[in-house]
Amino acid sequence: MPDEELLKTIKVNQHNTMKKYILLALAMMIIPLNVIDAQGKKKKSKKEVSPIIEGRMKVRKTDYENVWKFTSFNMKKKDMYFCSYNYTQIPDVVEQKHPDWESFQPVVNFLSTNKRAAITMVAVYALNPAVTEDGERAALTASANEDALLSLADFETWCSDVDIHNKMVLQVAQVDFRYWHGQDYFNMDMPDEQVIPLGFIIALTNKRVDIFPNSAANAPKFKDVKFLPNDATIVDSYLPLMDSVAACVMSNDRYEVLLTGYSDNIGTVQYNKGLSGQRATEIKKMLMQRGVPEYRIEIVARGEDDPIGDNNTYEGRIANNRVSIAIQ
């Protein structure tokens, strides 16, 4: 009799354990990735949007509508706007009893009068083209991102204080100064500051939107131009390539070309960087002879960085003495 009671107890325990596993499995099947709020409604988990858009964006100011068109905006349209404004002054402006928003006033007016409207605002800045050293540019980028985020945080706090509660996505991004200004770049005085706050790019949505469309995403790819060691002469066999690159750039008024020069590691670092820049300049001259405007050609001298061949062999050095061509 005691044995029968023991067996019965064991079976009950096994049954209860199995029920726990089944209930746990069902719970995992029913709500695998959902969160339940206070009202018992399921909410889908959202991915956090990074406040910093990485990279150096190649867009032009003329890609965006002027923010003053906010006076006659249509929220159903997908237009994006640019507001020229030094956002680094926001921490001082929000301390004013009657803040003077200057050119940013249309945006503040929009938020004040359209309480339910969603908006994405990206604070954009550029680094002075005169700053070419990679380490210095990286340090300036980190500092510029931090300053912009602090300004955005102050603006968000001010909005809350004055009863502006629109759904906002606030981000920061770096744009290429030369590309941003296009042809005007060659006719303007260079700024003195190393970090240049440009303003805000604005979209009337808080959903994911392509703020920086890539016009060259489907552009053709071109092979590298190779050079003999310690030489910047373009051999005749590359002339058809020059024709093709020039024709490609001129086929689309949004296209520009990036020429990145390289060298092997024979010689000093300074000499090799100069040689790599000279090689890219020779290709630039050929493209300009074929009708490509100067403002649509960008040159970068990388010297002996990023080798693709073994510098201990002649063949490897030939591979490294090159200029890469990229449509952007």
C-alpha positions, 0 to 999 in steps of 0.5 A, a space after each residue: 500500500 505504501 508503494 502505491 501511494 508513493 507511485 501516485 505521488 510521483 505521477 502527480 508531481 510529474 504531471 504538475 511539472 509537465 503542466 508548468 513546461 507546457 504553460 511556459 511554452 504557450 506563454 513564449 509562443 503567444 507573446 514572444 516579442 511583445 510588451 504589455 502596457 498598463 491597459 493590457 494592450 500589446 506593444 511592439 518593441 521599437 529599435 532605438 534610433 541613434 542620434 548620430 548619423 555616421 559618415 560624411 554625407 554628400 548632399 547639396 544645400 539645393 537638394 532641400 526646400 527653403 524652410 521659409 516655405 513652411 508658410 505654405 507647407 503641405 504635410 502630405 508632401 515628402 519635401 525636406 527643408 533646410 534651415 540655415 541656423 547656428 544651432 550651437 547658440 540654442 543653449 543661450 537662446 533658451 535662457 532668454 525671456 523672449 527667445 529670438 530664434 532668428 531664421 529658426 523661427 518658422 520651425 518654432 512657429 510650426 511646432 507651436 501651431 501644429 501640436 500633433 505634427 511629427 517632425 525629424 530635425 537633423 543638425 548638420 555641420 561640416 569640417 573646414 576642408 583645410 583640416 586634412 589630418 585624419 586624427 584631427 578630423 576625428 577629434 573635431 567630429 567627436 567634439 562637434 557631435 557632442 556640442 550638437 547633441 547638447 544643443 538638441 537636448 536644450 531645445 527639447 527641454 525648452 519645448 517641454 517647458 513651453 508646452 510643445 510636445 510634438 513627436 520629434 526625432 532629433 539627430 546630428 550629421 556631418 556633411 561634406 563642405 565642398 559638396 554641400 556648396 557645389 559650384 559656389 564653393 570655388 567662389 566663396 571665402 573659406 571660413 575661419 572656424 574648424 567646425 562649421 554649424 550649417 543648420 537643420 535639415 527637416 522632414 515632417 515625419 518621425 518615421 524612418 526617412 532617407 534624409 541623405 539620398 544617394 544619387 550615385 547608388 546606381 552609378 557605374 564602377 571604374 577600375 583603378 589607374 596604375 602608375 609606375 613607381 615614382 611617376 605620375 604619368 598617365 599612360 595612353 592605354 588609360 585614355 579611353 577610361 578617361 573618356 568613359 569617366 568624363 561621359 559618366 559624370 556629365 550624364 547626370 548633373 548630380 554626379 561628382 567624381 572622387 579621385 583617391 591617390 595612393 603610392 608604395 612605401 618607397 620614400 618618405 611618408 610626406 613625399 609619397 603623399 605628395 606623389 599620390 596627390 600629384 597622380 590624382 591631379 593629373 587625372 583631374 586635368 584630363 577630366 577637365 579637358 573633357 568638359 568636367 567642371 572643376 567643382 565636380 572633381 574631388 581629390 584625396 591623397 592617401 600616400 602609402 595608406 591602404 596598400 592592396 599589394 605587397 610592397 616587397 615585390 615589384 608587382 605589389 608596388 605597381 598595384 599600390 601606385 594607383 588612383 581609385 575612381 569613384 562616382 559620388 
